[in-house]
Amino acid sequence: MLPFKLVYSNDYYLPIGVHVFPAQKYRYIHQRLLETGVAEPSDFLEPSLASDEDVLLVHTPEYVHKLKTGTLSAREELQMEVPYSPELVRAFYLAAGGSILAGQSALRDKVAFNIGGGFHHAFPDHGEGFCVIHDVAVAIRRLQRDKKIVRAMTVDCDVHQGNGTAAIFGAMREVNDPLPSKASFTPSPADLRGATTGDVFTISLHQENNYPMWKPPSSIDVNLPDGTADDDYLAWLDNALSSGLRQFEPELICYIAGADPYREDQLGGLALTIEGLKRRDELMFRVARTRDIPVMVTFAGGYARRVEDTVTIHCNTVIAAKEVFGT
């Protein structure tokens, strides 16, 4: 039995047809964890749908109405990059409910997983990049509304910048903090930047030359050059966590554990190995455990040529948590 809970539903499957997003990966992860003995059936919790009240903590009434009534414009649906259906909206409401449950469980057990979720490109008034509802933001705002936490930190390790996260929690960067030149940017210590105001501190490590084209500022953005490999990535993550936790004391870390920094990802241009990604997870969990900060984990992107690799990377995140928190 795991010392923490995994939130999962068979209904996490996104009804999007043939698509670069491997909608079946959630079922494969669940199956792999059970078949390999990493988890037992009793380790899993079944989520409920987020309520409209929950979703409206983050998203605008107009956008929620369009989702519920199927009245998105053609442009809005195109921007989501997944085909609209009522079943799609239900799956995203369920993912948001899963992140709420995972957040509640993390506060009790120090760590918890939503096997779905991590839809960090959703904005308050529209969806983008395969993301319709920002489940992580909904979970944070629900926990704050329930007075379970005041301050949260997001640590986004997807290959793509968490633009929806940055926009929702917004403008924690100092106004006199200049951005580096986009044409000649190479990470250096001076480029780890943050501010200490607000109730959510956002960290994003991502490939600079990748989606989205416009990247609203996070509290700390680490814009990595193409081909960044294991050791450099881990050094930047360590720097970002150290910098963020010097400035901000969260009561919960929301770790968006993307599988797409993998060197064989179809939508990524970084060069991490499967082992390097597991080391990334171990670093994240060791930092959280040392500081006694609960961690809520969601699985974001992963588009490896072999879906089995994406499943392995996500399962390794659970294994890393078991190794760090199980002793």
N, C-alpha and C positions, 0 to 999 in steps of 0.2 A: 504493500500500500504506500502511495506517495504521501509525503508530509504536507501536501497542498492539493488544491482542486483544479481540475481541468473542465472548463465550460464548453459544451459541444452539443450540437443538434444535427441530425441528418438533414434538416431543412436549411442548413447554411448553404447548401448547394445553390449556386446562382443559375437561373434558367436563361442562359445567354447564347446557347447553341455553340457552334464552332467558333472558338475565340482564342486569342493568345493567352488570356487569363485562364488558368487551369481550374475551372470551377469544381472539378472533382477532387481537388487536392485535400479538402477538408476531410472527406470520407476516407481517403488513403491514409492520412495522418492518424486518424482515429483507429483505423484497422491496424496500422503498423505498430502503434504504441501497445495495443492489446496483444498482437501476435508475438512481439518480441519480449513481452513481460515487463516492459518499462512501466506500464500502468495496468490497473485492474478495473473492471466495470464500476466498482464502487468509488473510484477516483473521479468519475465524471459527474458533473451537474448538468441538468437540462435547463436551458434558459427560457424565459418568457419574453414575449414581445415587449419592446419598449412602448410606453404609452405616448400618445400625442403630446401630453404635458411634458414628458421627458424630452422628446425631440424638439419641442418648441423652446426649450432652454437654450438651444444653439441655433436652430434654423428659423427662418422667417415664416410667419403665418401664410404668406402668399406662396412660398415655395412648398410648404407642407401641403397646402390645399391642392396645388398642381399635382403633386405626387399621389395624393389620395384619390383624385378625380380623373387622372390621366389626361390632364390638359397642358402638359409641357409643350412648348413650341418645338418645331423641328430643329431649330438651332440649339435649344436647351438639351434635347435628347442627343443630338450629335456631340455636344460638348461632354456629355457623360461617357461616351464611347462604349456604352452597353445598351442593348435594346430595351426600351421601356416595357414593362408589363406589371400588372398588379402583384403577380407572384414575385417579381424582382423587388418591389417595394417592401413586401412582407419579409423577404430574406434580409434586407438591410435593417428593418425594424428589429428583427430577431438578433442580428449581429449586435445592434446597439443594446438590446436587453442583455445579451451575453457579456458585453463589456461592463455594464452596470453590475451584474452579478459577480464578475471576476474582480472588479474593484472592491466590492463589499467583502469578498472572500480574502483578498490580499490583505486588507486591514486586519483581518482575524488571524490569518496563517502566515503572514509576512511575504508570501508570494502566491500568485494565482495566474492562470492562463485562460484567455479566451482563444480557443483554437481557430476562431474566425476573427473578423474585425481588422482593425488597423487601417481604416479607409480615410487616409489623411489628406486626400485631395478634395474632399467635399467642403464647400464654402457655405456660409449661412443661407445664401439665396440661390445657390445652384450646385450641381454636381459636376465633377471633372474627373478625368483619368481613371475610369472604372469605379469611381466612388460616388455614392448617392447620398448617404447620411454619414456624418462624422461621428462614429460610435465612441471614439476615445473622448472627444469633447463632451458628448452627451453624458458619458459616465462621470467625468470630472464635475460637470455642472450639477448632476444629480447628487453626487456625494457632498458637494458644497451646500446644495439646497437642504439636504438632510442633516447638515451640520456634523457630518462624519469627518470632514477635513476642511481646512481653510486654504492651504497652499499645496499645489501639485507641480510636478515637473514632467515634461514629456522629453523622452530621449528617442529620437527617430533615427534608426539605422537602416532605413530603406535606401536603395540607390538613388531614388528621386527625392528632391526636397519636399518637406511637408508643408506645402504652400497653404493648404486649407487650415492646418493647425496654426501657422503663423498669422494668418488673416483673422481667425476667430479670436485668438488670445491677444494678438496685436500689440505692436508698438512698445515693446519693453526695451528696445535698444535706445541708447542715449542719442539725443537729437544731433549732437556734435560728433558723432562717431561715423567717419567717412567709410564708404564701401571701397574695397580695392578695385583696381582697374579690371574690368571683366576681360579685356583683351590680353592681359599679361599676367593674370592671377596665378600665383603659386602659393600654397598655404605656408604661413610662417606664424610664429607665436603671437605676433601682433594682431593676427586676424581672428583670434579667439576673443569674441567680444560679448558683453552682456550688460544688463542693467538689473537693478535690484527692486524695482517697483512692480506692483501688480501681484496677482494671486496665482498665476501660472507662468512658469519659466520654461521656455521652449528651446531645445537643442536639436539640431539637425545635422547629421553627417551624410553627405551626398556627393554624387558626381556633378561637378560644375557644368560640364558640357552635356547636359541631358535635360529631359523634361522636369519641370515646366520651364518655358523660356523666361517668363517673369517670375522671379522668386521674391515674394514679400519677406521682409527681414524677420528671422527668428531672434530670440534673445542671444543665442550663439548659433552661427552658421559656420560649418567647416566645409568649404567648397573644394572638393578633392579633384586633382587632375586625373585625366584618363589613365587607366592602367595601374592605379594605386593598388598595392598588394598587401599581404597580411601584416607585416611588421609595421609599415608606415601607418596603415589604417588603425591598428591597435594603439599606436603612440598618439595619434590624433584623438581617438576616443578617450583615452586616459587623460589627455590634456583638457578636453572639453568637459569631462565630468569633474575634474579637479577645479577648473575655473568656475563652472556653474555652481558647484556645491560650496565654494568659498563665498559666493555672492547671495545664495538663496538656500533656505532650509525647507525643503518640501516635506510634507507628511505622507506623500505617495509619489512614487515614480511610475509613470506610464511608459513602458518600454515597447516601442514599435519595432519588432524584430523582423525586418525584411530579409528574405532569402536572395534578393536580386543583386547584392554586391558580388555574388558568385561569378567567377571568371567565365563560366559558360552560359550566363544568362542572356536571353535573346534581346532584352530591353535595357541591358546595363553595359557599362564600359569600364568597370573596375575589375580587379584581378584576384579577388580573395578565393582561397581554396575552401573546401568543405571543412577541413580542420581549422583553418583560420577563422571561419565564421563561428565555430564552436568556442574557440578561444575568446572571440568577441563577447559571446554570451556569458562565458565564465567571468570575464572581467566585469561586465555589468552587474552580475549577481554578487560577486565578491565585494564590490564597492558598496552596493546596497546593504548587504548583510553586515559589513563592518560598521556602517553608520546607522544600522537598525532602522532603515527606511523600507517600508513595504513596497513591493513591485507588482504591478499589474501588467501582464504581457499580452500583446496581441500579435498575430501573424499578418504581415502586410504582403508586399509583392514577392513574386517568385515565378520566373518564366524560363526556367532552364530548358534546354533542348530535350532533356530526359526528365519527365515529371518526377521520376523516382529520385533524382538528385534534390529537387525542391522539397520533396517529402522528407528525405534524409536530413536536410538542413533544419527544417522546422522541428523534426523529432529530436534532433540534437540539442535544440534549445531547451526542451523539456528535460533531457538527460543532464544537461549542464546545471539546471536548477536543482535537480535531484541530488547531484553530486555536491553542490555548494550548500544547499539548505537541509540536506538529509543527514548531516553530521553535527 
